[in-house]
């Protein structure tokens, strides 16, 4: 699913609730540069086999709500810049129970604050 929706700049909403991700290993750049995307619910994604989430939401500048409630990142080895340039996404609008995702989000936010 790498780069599947990458650079879909007019995409503002998508329903992926019936998407089977059980055997997916690479989600890198999946939504990168989806600059019009405002909300995304990926709570149905099964991610225990994914190893790469690098730049997954990179450049989703209008993304204000993101549900990753059931994400399991125990096998992910790369999630660098996962949330880079997600300028509107706030911690309270990121739904996740995954510690690695929370840590990566916090790193991105702190880096953004330090550079502005």
Secondary structure as UniProt FT lines:
FT   TURN            2..7
FT   TURN            9..10
FT   TURN            17..18
FT   TURN            22..23
FT   TURN            28..33
FT   TURN            35..36
FT   STRAND          39..41
FT   TURN            43..44
FT   TURN            48..49
FT   TURN            54..59
FT   TURN            61..62
FT   STRAND          65..67
FT   TURN            69..70
FT   TURN            74..75
FT   TURN            80..85
FT   TURN            87..88
FT   HELIX           91..93
FT   STRAND          94..95
FT   HELIX           99..114
//
